[in-house]
Amino acid sequence: MNTNINYDVVIVGAGVQGAATALEAIKNNYRVLLLEQYAEPAKGTSSKSSKLIHGGLRYLESFEFGLVRECLHDQHRLLRDYSDLVSLQKFHIPIYKSTSRSRIIIRLGLTLYAFLGGLKKHNRFRKLKKSEWADLDGVKTDELLAVYQYYDAQTDDAALTRRLVEQFQQLGGDVQYNAKFSQAAMQEKLVTASYKQNDKEYTVTARMLVNAAGPWVNHVVDKCHPESQRIKVDLVQGTHIELEGSLEKGIYYLEAPQDQRAIFAMPWKGRVMFGTTEHVHEGPPEDCRPTDKEINYLLDVYNHYFTDGKVKTRDDVLEAWAGLRVLPESKNNPFKRSRETLLIPNQKEHARLISVYGGKLTSHHSMAKKLVKKIQNYID
Ligand SMILES: Cc1cc2nc3c(=O)[nH]c(=O)nc-3n(C[C@H](O)[C@H](O)[C@H](O)COP(=O)(O)OP(=O)(O)OC[C@H]3O[C@@H](n4cnc5c(N)ncnc54)[C@H](O)[C@@H]3O)c2cc1C
């Protein structure tokens, strides 16, 4: 490819949001180019999530009913259409004397969750019998008051993203790897976008540029001229650790005793995946790494809830990795900030750039549909 090839849409970023948008756009008969700075898809946040395809039970506490309904709708679709990559899991919520959320609140939340999920069989929940507690993968039973069980789903986030890219390519979509977007000039009906690949600069023209660069979103906005609308964000790091062991009964939804945040213990490729944390990352996205403080915090939570013979220490951490959430800048605790996706055009009319801020792995399809609708409004 050299210069002046025309596309309808150029998308920056082959994470789950860029891949889903590319697929949705090509299904709508647009000519699409997907650019990825690394050698393969999902090298950013889309391989570093908790890998849950869930409605987000905890978002009910912040009254984000629309987000929960949308995610549950997308979960249903993913279970149907990607059944080799997305599977239902039993989730357990143990309630102790010290748990900040009462049994009534949890029951209410699970009831509402089941209603928002359309009362499908797998959206129902139950309270475990005391006789079942001993089977729960070594979860401590001292001061345990109740355990609720419900269903949500788990996936391999990177594999799901790769699948979307493969489907896009099967429909004739063009993907360029090691292709780093470098700048764009927006005119009334046209965008001229440049990227660097193997030390060469390429320039293409398109009718619309989609910025799905995840944590790099504002780096891309800053390279677009004339100056575009941007929103200020915090990059909120989330770390997971992997420990030896297995969880035979499914996933555990725990409350960190230190700060009452939600922490998940999940079976993952023959290990236990445990996370996550929330602290604001400063510096370039590619520099994000798990910190000692985060790893110690996660080990403390793990040891608080699990008794599997011995206390886990740093030596038991087989792997640790971190990803970045894109959340609107605020003084509020990151845990309490909205997880809605924001689609920001560069201007109100004749927009040539739409930037994707934030969002969920689970709701990538709904996001892509909304985004392609916006593209249709702007360019058709
Ligand atoms: C710790 C954590 C846990 C999470 N857990 C869950 C969960 O369990 N369930 C859920 O639904 N959601 C979860 N999420 C949210 C979910 O992971 C994200 O919404 C999603 O992965 C973001 O995808 P993305 O495509 O926007 O970003 P990314 O996956 O980061 O993709 C952006 C891509 O853009 C590329 N790029 C950037 N700049 C350029 C450039 N100049 N040129 C070319 N390419 C470029 C990057 O290389 C990258 O591949 C979690 C998020 C975090 C951080």
The ligand as a Gaussian input file, in Angstrom:
#p B3LYP/6-31G(d) Opt

LIG

0 1
 C       -7.891000      -4.095000      35.092000
 C       -9.069000      -4.087000      34.173000
 C      -10.035000      -5.068000      34.302000
 C      -11.139000      -5.059000      33.446000
 N      -12.041000      -6.070000      33.542000
 C      -13.096000      -6.097000      32.725000
 C      -14.005000      -7.176000      32.775000
 O      -13.810000      -8.144000      33.523000
 N      -15.083000      -7.143000      31.960000
 C      -15.309000      -6.111000      31.102000
 O      -16.339000      -6.117000      30.435000
 N      -14.432000      -5.073000      30.981000
 C      -13.330000      -5.056000      31.773000
 N      -12.408000      -4.055000      31.653000
 C      -12.583000      -3.050000      30.603000
 C      -12.056000      -3.565000      29.251000
 O      -10.907000      -4.334000      29.418000
 C      -11.762000      -2.397000      28.329000
 O      -12.918000      -1.650000      28.148000
 C      -11.319000      -2.809000      26.931000
 O      -10.386000      -3.839000      26.933000
 C      -10.728000      -1.586000      26.274000
 O      -10.470000      -1.917000      24.946000
 P       -9.925000      -0.817000      23.940000
 O       -9.988000      -1.411000      22.603000
 O      -10.619000       0.486000      24.167000
 O       -8.414000      -0.527000      24.421000
 P       -7.097000      -1.394000      24.183000
 O       -7.338000      -2.829000      24.328000
 O       -6.025000      -0.804000      25.033000
 O       -6.779000      -1.150000      22.647000
 C       -6.236000       0.042000      22.152000
 C       -5.304000      -0.329000      21.020000
 O       -4.884000       0.840000      20.348000
 C       -3.550000       0.654000      19.932000
 N       -2.954000       1.969000      19.682000
 C       -2.803000       2.978000      20.565000
 N       -2.227000       4.043000      19.964000
 C       -2.018000       3.700000      18.658000
 C       -1.442000       4.365000      17.545000
 N       -0.951000       5.608000      17.624000
 N       -1.408000       3.704000      16.362000
 C       -1.896000       2.434000      16.232000
 N       -2.429000       1.746000      17.271000
 C       -2.490000       2.374000      18.479000
 C       -2.938000      -0.074000      21.117000
 O       -1.729000      -0.714000      20.796000
 C       -4.050000      -1.031000      21.505000
 O       -3.919000      -2.274000      20.856000
 C      -11.283000      -4.038000      32.481000
 C      -10.303000      -3.050000      32.350000
 C       -9.189000      -3.086000      33.181000
 C       -8.127000      -2.054000      33.023000

